[in-house]
Amino acid sequence: MKISLVSAAPAALDVDALAIPVATAEALGQAAQALDQAMGGVLGEMVANAEFRGRIHEVLPIPAQGKIKPRRVILYGLGALHDLDGQRLRSAHHELVRASRTWGYKRLAIMRVEPLGMDALKGVVEGAVMGTFERRSRQTGPAPERREIDEVILAGYGTGREAEVIAAQENAEATNRTREWQNAPANELTPDALAQEATRIAKRHNLEVEILGPSELKAGGYNLLLGVGAGSARPPRLIRIRYHGNHQTESADGTVLALIGKGITFDSGGISLKQPENMSRMKDDMSGGAAVLSAIDVIAARKLPLDVMAVIAAAENMPGPSAQRPGDVVVSADGKTVEIVNTDAEGRLVLADALTHALRNGATHMIDLATLTGAATVAIGHAASAAVSNDDGFWAHVERAAREAGDRVWRLPIYADYRVLLSSKIADLRNAEYGEAGTIMGGMFIAEFAGARPWAHIDIAASAWNTNDDLSTVLRGPSGAGTRLCIELAELMAVAGR
């Protein structure tokens, strides 16, 4: 989809539809008022009479009847202005584009979101490109018609900002790539297939790549990852690709950012078997791994002056004959012993070894993304990601990156009182059944392996895939959560290190 910036008056644009943003309980903006006059006041009348309320995801096409050059005018809702953050801005434009595709429009113009000024450009572009996403079908027979928009024209944002548009497109396309990987069947996107995707990215950008299989994992002492993958006929992989900023061994200030992803390509729960209901969706338990892979693809393409590595712990958690058991004690790669209380609390195990691998390869700052805890849905729901961090300075970068990305995160506390809950009577740590604060405790377990380095944990268990049909203002299905956050974090840290 081509995206263009124009300085021409919206009423003179030769397009199938001209989209006008409307906020709840707000009058039309100045530019829209001029169009309204040309159309005889029908737009203002519809807003004033509450025929169109401006609710987020509300989209209404209106025939222009030849009064202006565009064939249709679309009113689309932003919701209340005091609720309009970056995530909702992108969501509104996602749904605008989806609706416009359904109606078969080929050329769509979008007027500037006046209340947000020129700064809305990134969110508008990212949301529009994300609206082109469709889950790939494996059905046989004639493929259903897929309608696409050929061009989106942005009016009112000035010209000479093409670089910003391209960057926003890349961010959104990376998010959509994550969404497609999330949706891929687990018999296709296996641990080895995920490693092959990483290898293709590494080759495309001439990156350092390392794929550890069972023998290398055993030699390195990555027993937590091996234990999680032991019940599957498909062996685990520990994947690492590294981009050397400015073609140097280290960044100017020695910073090496590690993006670490949980890559459980299917999670049955292991011996602690999950309930059959909705288990089919456990193909998305690799969402964190997908996000960091998509992110480093963009980071490397932009040649940021920062060293960045992506580390993905990939495995299937299955209850096969060799599966680890509740009650087993396993020695982690950094030497800590872990009592396996519940084999379905496997994400923190593979991430523990992944953090150790990142540290062994020079990471100075680490962020991990994982569909870790069902408790995250209870704590914060599908509209945001839960987070914990051991470093306020690093967290400030993460929080700002989330705002810039329109990818909400909310930091939960790490209370010293809870550390006793990690204790085991037969090992250094236990992996589950803490009794309370499940999302915090999952993060605190991982923190034990951060080596006192600045670290943040993003629990995307709820935000990665909205399964709540009643939560209609949050995008349904796979979201690509964390992808844009990781890209923005690398951008911010690259600037900070200059």
Beta strands, then each sheet from edge to edge (+ up, - down):
strand 1: 2-6
strand 2: 17-23
strand 3: 59-63
strand 4: 72-79
strand 5: 107-111
strand 6: 151-155
strand 7: 208-212
strand 8: 237-243
strand 9: 256-267
strand 10: 307-317
strand 11: 329-331
strand 12: 337-339
strand 13: 365-370
strand 14: 385-389
strand 15: 409-411
strand 16: 429-430
strand 17: 455-459
strand 18: 465-466
strand 19: 477-478
sheet 1: 1+ 6+ 5+ 2+ 4+ 3-
sheet 2: 7+ 8- 10+ 9+ 13+ 17+ 14- 15-
sheet 3: 11+ 12- 16-
sheet 4: 18+ 19-
end
